[in-house]
Amino acid sequence: MSFLPWHSTRSGPAGTVSGRVPKPPIVMQPHFVRRHVELDPFLPEGQARGLVELCEAFGSYGMYSEEGLNEGIGEGLPQRFDAAFNFVRTGGRLGQRDTDFTTLLARTNYFRETYAYGDEVFAPGIEPLVRNERLIDAAKQVFDRPLVQPAIVYANILLPGQELAVHTDVPEFRGLNRKLHPEWLIVVAHHCGLFDEYRLPIATSVSWYQDTNGGEFAFYPDGIQAPAVAYDVHFNTALVMDTDSVFHGVDRVAETASSMPAFLPRMRLHPQGGGAWVVRDGEIEIARYRWEEMRFSVSWKAYCFRDEDERDAWRSGNKDLSVDRVLDTLCDDLRQRGRLAGGRPSNRDLAELLVDEYVKFPAPADA
């Protein structure tokens, strides 16, 4: 996902709210699932090479830019301001800061399209991956749950010089999902550990179909206080894990030009045949790339259920969470932690306080 570019108007990640007291040391989240499964090789070679052909046959790819700003709680902040502010403040996993705002934006505005969603198929030929038994078995291993229901398959393409900020994915709860509610709040609801009985465990696979120069998949299976694992991206490999819990990102893809083009959300990436690709703004050509310079990955997500009753509860919507209940519970917990005194702060101040208290990012590697 693209997180940038948004700069906090405050001196720190949460600013200053009257009644706050110093925060306690970082505590690891014991409810996070950290197991992961590596598949190397993943698919029969012919099927893997077929996905490269599918990528080109699909057509053009739009830019996966930041969704609109929040309204109400967290108003004026981007959906994933948690990861955006951390990236701007630290320079990401490797502490690589860009002072130029346009370059900072271009580095994280990568390209994405959906290949399948539920029973809908948008990229003919992707069906075997949707129901791939190796992915389903790996998902069962990650969560130790027997019922796995594939939900979505999508492709990400990063160009030279692009990267993905360290983050955890947006989880889902009964009653809370990213289509209706602020993404940062759903992330907080998972990180705090107060609503785990309502969470819908989602297994994520990321698979690769080329050898990439740079663009390592960096993840923290042992928690934020342990070093990251920088997984070298190479042809026909896959990882499966709980990306809602495990921090992860993409290191910078090797740059092939002296400066990043000024990518804008309206631009699209088009195949030209023979391994050539071009970014266009309407009819205007912005930049050209070769396939071997790019980073192509396919992500697969699936719900994991303990039993039929749990799946039925998800489908029926019974006993769902509400945003008011989540916020009331979080504010009560902040008071018990000594982080909030008195009434509820303003919408923006409360949003920044919640992220500051509950979402603990790994420090940069050079810190």
ABEGO torsion letter per residue (X at the ends): XBAOBBBBABABAAEBBBGBBBBBBBBBBAABBABBBBBOBABBAAAAAAAAAAAAAAEBBBBBBBBBBBBEBGBGBBABAAAAAAAAAAGEAAGBBBABAAAAAAAABBBBBBABBEABBABBGAAAAAABAAAAAAAAAAAGBABBBBABBBBBBBBBGBBBBBBBBBBBBBGBBAAABBAAAAAAAAAAGAAAAABBBBBBBBBBABBBBEGBBBBBAAEAABBBBBBBBBBGBBBBBBAAABBBBBBBBBBABABBBBBBAABBBBBAEGGBBBBBBEABBABBBBAAABBBBBBBBBBBBABAAAAAAAAAGBGBBBAAAAAAAAAAAAAAAGABBEBBBBAAAAAAAAAAAABBBBBBAAX
